[in-house]
Amino acid sequence: MKKILLVTRPIAPPWDEASKNFAYYLAKNIPNLEIHLMTKGILPELEKNIVQHPIYTASEKDFTFSQKIRSLFFQWQNRNAFDVAHHFFTPAKLNSFFLKNFLRSKKTKTIQTVATLREDLYSNEEIGKMMFGDLIITYSDYALNKLNSLGFQNVKRVYPGIDLEKYRLREKNAELLKKCGLTDQDFIINFTGEYTRLGAIDNVIDSFIAVSQKIPSARLSLAVRLKNEKDAEKKKEVMEKLENNNLLEKVSFLDSSTDYGEKFDMSDAYNLCDISLFPVQNMRGKFDIPLAVVEAMACAKPVILSDLPILAELGKTGNSVIIKAGDVPNIATAILDLYDHPKKRATIGQAAQKFVAERFDIRKVAAKYEEIYKEL
């Protein structure tokens, strides 16, 4: 049985970081190989073929320097212990340098999953230098084509997977609905994204202000985590703007600063809403395939999505509503149209759900990775 090390941030709660969440569910769906996870503490009830290494001491908020050192030291100590080391980190100059020069082993094949190339930060030459895997796997065709154009041929595209048993259409969570001060009669708009990145939060708030003037039952659910002080400051600014427009009571903040923020599942947040927004102006620092979009689609929610080229393979005809990035009136118009046409909402949601089931089912994705591991 091959030994596969998944190199990630701490596999531990809170489950609010896309790459470690994906690695966790990937491990649970590969029963025929010995999978090794880098954890904080021991997770209960994992399958017998999964070996846990509790090397981390913290798992919340940003990945601190001390935790990075723990990760690198563990990899150095065990550089000959595994058949395959599968790296889930977004490429950066420093971690790529260490992996190339100090942690490589002739006994261990390396896979580098590239969730995003960070073209906003790095030149083509720099991107090329940060590729170190025997096999490079991209999340998107966009990144695959980019690396091919730079001369890399050892590249495959495999979409990230999600658990469709968890992310599916179901009844609204009555307890969460009540705690958020919402009712079944409300028209609930979800935004799952960032406070200080992606250039979306201001557009979301401005479009909600406009929509609220025409839809009295409109409510906004912000399932946006607070990662740092900048996020906290931006949240205060958002709350002040809502209060100045007499809308603060119509907004629910699903984050760790609330008494229910740590006690709900993201699938509950998606199923709470009637539509979901992802009107980003850029994807700097975000994965090419944002799971906030995929998970909402899996729950059969119509998503209003920006027309960025990097998101084009997600926004297919009929499975979403595409708007011009940064166009607040366009966002508001799209929301009003979906509100006025319930059948259209349902049709788009069903198309989105089918789209995700065909491409992002964790069981199908895990089968592809198992095949890759065995062949490498």
N, C-alpha and C positions, 0 to 999 in steps of 0.2 A: 504494500500500500504506500503510495507516494506521500511524502510529507510536504504540506503547503503552508507557508507562513504568510498571513495577511498582515502587511505592514500598514498600520493605521494610527490615528489618534486613539485615545482610550476607548475600548469597546465597553461602555458603561452608561448608565443614565447620567444626565438627561439625554433623551434621544432627539437631539435638535441639530445634528450636524450630518449633512447628507452622505459624506463618504463613509463614515463609520457605521451609519445606519445600513447603508447598502452592503458593506462588508459583513455585518452581523447576519443579515437575512441571506446573503450568499452562502455563508458558512452553514447555516441551518438547512440549506437545500442541496448540499452536496454530501450524500451519505457514503459514497464509495471511496473517499480519500481521507487521509488524516489531516485535518485542518487545525492550524495553530493560530490562536487569537491573542493579541496584546491588550490586556484588560486592566481595569482598576478593581481590585477585589475579584471575587468569583461569582459569575452569573449562575443562578440555579437552573437546573432542568435543561441543560444543553445536551445534545446528542453525544453518545459515547465516543464518536470519532472526532470530537472537537476537544482539543487540548488548550487550556487557558493558562496564560502566563501573566500573573498580576504584577506587572512591572511598574505601573503608574500609581501615583499617589493622589492625583486630582483629575477631574474630568469635566469641570464646568468652565464656561466662558472660553476665552482665547487659549490656544495651546502655548503654554508658557515655556520659557527657555529651559527651566529645570526639567520639565517633562520631555522636551526634545532631547536633552542630554541622556535621560533614562532610555529613550527609544534607541538612540544611536549606540549606546553602550551595550544594550541587549543584542542588537543586530551584530555588533562587532564580536561579542562573545560567542555568538551562535552562527557565524557566517558560513560554517561548513555543515550545519546540522540539518538543513532542509534541501529538498529536491528543487523546490521552486519558492522564490521570494516574490510575492505579488505586492507592489507598492501602490497605495491609493493616494499618496500626497500629490497636491498640485505642484508641478515642477517649479523650483526656485534655484537660484545660482548656488547657494550654500549647500542645500541638501543634495543637489545633484553632484556637486564637487566631492562631498564625502562618500557618496555611494559609488562614484566612479573610481575613486583613488584609494579608499580604505576598506570598503565593505564588500567589494566584489569577491566572488569565490569561483574557481573553476568547477567546483562540485555543485554549485547552485545556479540554476537558470533564473533570470530575472524578468518579471513582467512589470511594465510601467503603465498603469491606467492614467490617462491624461483627460481629466474632466474639463479642463480649459487650458488654453495656451497662453492666456494673459498677453495678447497682442498689444494691449494698452501700455504694458510695462516693458516688453522686451522686443528687440529687433529680431529679424529672421535669423541672423547669425547667432544671437544669444539663445534663441529657442532651439536651434540645432545643437548647441553645446550642452543643453540641459537634457537631451534625450539619451538615456543610458540603458534602456531595457533590451534584452535579447528579443523581446516582443513588446511592441507598443500598442496599447489598446485605447482607442478614443471613444468618447461618449457620443460623438456626432460625426456625420458625414462632412460637416464643415471643417472640423479639425483634421479628419482623415485626408481630405483633399489638400489642406494646407501642408501637412507633413509630406505627402507625396510630392507636392510641388517643390519642397526643399530637398528632395532626393531620398527620403526615407521610404523603403519598400517593405520593411518588417512591421507593417502597421495593419491592424484590423479595427473595424468599428463594431462595438458591442454596446447596445443601449444599456443604461442602468436598469435594474429591476426593482419592482415594488411588490409587496404582498397584496394580491388582489382579494384575499380573504379579509384582510383588514381594511383596505381602501376600496370600498364599494358603496353603492347607493343603499341607504337604510333610513329608518325613521330618525327624526331629530332626537337628540339626547335631552329628555325632559328636564333633568336636573341642571344641565349646563344652560339650557334655554332660560330657566328660571333664574339662575344665578347671574346671568348676563342681563336680566331685566327685559327679556324678549318674549314675544308671543308667537303663536302659529300664524297669526294674521299679519305679522310684520313682513316686509320685503327686505330680506337680509342680504347685504353685499359683503363679500369677504375679500380681504387683502392679506395675503401671506407673502411677506417680502422683507425689506430692510428699512430702517429709519434713516440711516445716513449714507447708504450706498444705492446705486442703481437709478437715482433720480426719479423715483416713483411716488414717494409718500406725499409730496406737495400736490402732485397731480391727482392723486386719490382723494385727498381732502378737498381740494377745490372742486372736483367733479361731484363729490358728495354734497357739498354746499349748494351747488346748482341743482342737483337732482332733488334735494329735500324740499325745494320750493315748489316742486310739481308733484312729488309723491310723499304725502304726509306720513305714510307707513314705512318709509325707507329707514333702514338701520344699517350701521356700518360695524363690521366685526374685524378688528385688527389683530390677527394672529401673528404678531411680529415680536421676535425675541429681542431682549436688551442684552447686547454683547459687551458694551463698554460705556464709559461716561459720555461719549459723544452721542450714543443712541439715547441715553437717559435725557440729555439736554434737548435733543430733537423731539423726544416725546413730550417734554414740557411745552415746547413751542407749539406742537400740534394741539395739545390740550387747550392752550390759551386761545388759539385761533378758533377752535370749535366752541369754546365758551363765549367768545366775542360774537359768534354767530348764533348763539342760543341752541347749539346742537350737541353739546357735550353729553347730555343724558341719552342721546340717540346712538352713542358709540360705545362698543364694548372693547376693552383692551385685554386680549388673551396673552398675557406674558407673566413672567415669574414675580412681578411686583404686585400681582393681585392674589386674592385669597383662593382663586380657582385656577390660577395660571399653571401650577405644577400638577393639577389634578384632572387634566383632560387629555384625551388622545387627539392627535391632529385629524384623524378621520372624523371625529365628532365635530371639529371646527368646520370642516368642509361640508358635512351633512347638515350643519346648522343653516347654511346659506342657500339662497336661490341662485346667485351667480357669483363668480369669482373673478377678481381683477389681477392682471399682471402687466400694467401699462408702463414698463420700464423704459428709460431713455438710453440706458447703456447696460452692458453686462460685465462691467469691470469687477473682477473678483468673484463672479458667479459662475457656476458650472454651465457648460453649453446647453445641457438639458436640465433646466431647473425643475426639481421634483415638486415644487409648489404648484407648477402647472400640471404635471403628470398626475399627481395625487388627486387634485381637484377634478380632472377629467375622468379619472377612474371612478370617482363618486358620482359620475354623470352630471356634473355641473358645467354649464356653459361658461367658457373662459373668454374674457376680453383681453386680447394679447397684442403687444406692440409689433410693428412691422419691421423689426430689426432683422437683417440678413441671417444672423446667427440663430434666430428662432424660427426660420422659415420652414425647417423640416418638422416642426411641431404644429405649426398653424396651417393645416390642410383645409381644403375647401369643405365646408360643412361641419367641421368639428370644433370651430371656435369663431369668434368675431375679431377680425383684424382691424386695428386702428393705427393711425399715424402716431408715432412716438412723440410724446410731449404735447399732443393736441387735446387740451382739456375739454373744449366744446364737443369734440369727436367722441371722447370717452362718455361724457354726459348723454349725448345723443344715443350712443349704443346701449347704455343702461336703460334709458327711457324706452327704447324700442323693445328690448327684452322684457321689460315690465309690462308693456302693452300687449305682448304676444306670448302668452304662456305656452302655446303649442310649439312655437319656434324655440323657446327655451328647452323644452323637452326633446325636440328633434336634434338640436345641437348637442345636448347632453348625452343622448344615446349614441350619436356618432363619435363623440369624444371617448366614451366608455369603450366602444368597439375598437377604436384606434389604439388605445392603451393596452387592451387585452391582447391584441395581435403583436405588440412590440415590446411591452415592458413587464410582462408577467415574470415574476422572479423565478418561477419554476423553469420556464423556457430559457431565461438568461443563465441560470445556474447550470443547465444542461450544456449550454455552449461553453461555459468556463470549464466545466469538468472535462469536456473533450479537449479543450486547449491545454489544460494541465497535463493530461495524459500523453498528448502528442509532443509537448515541448521537451 
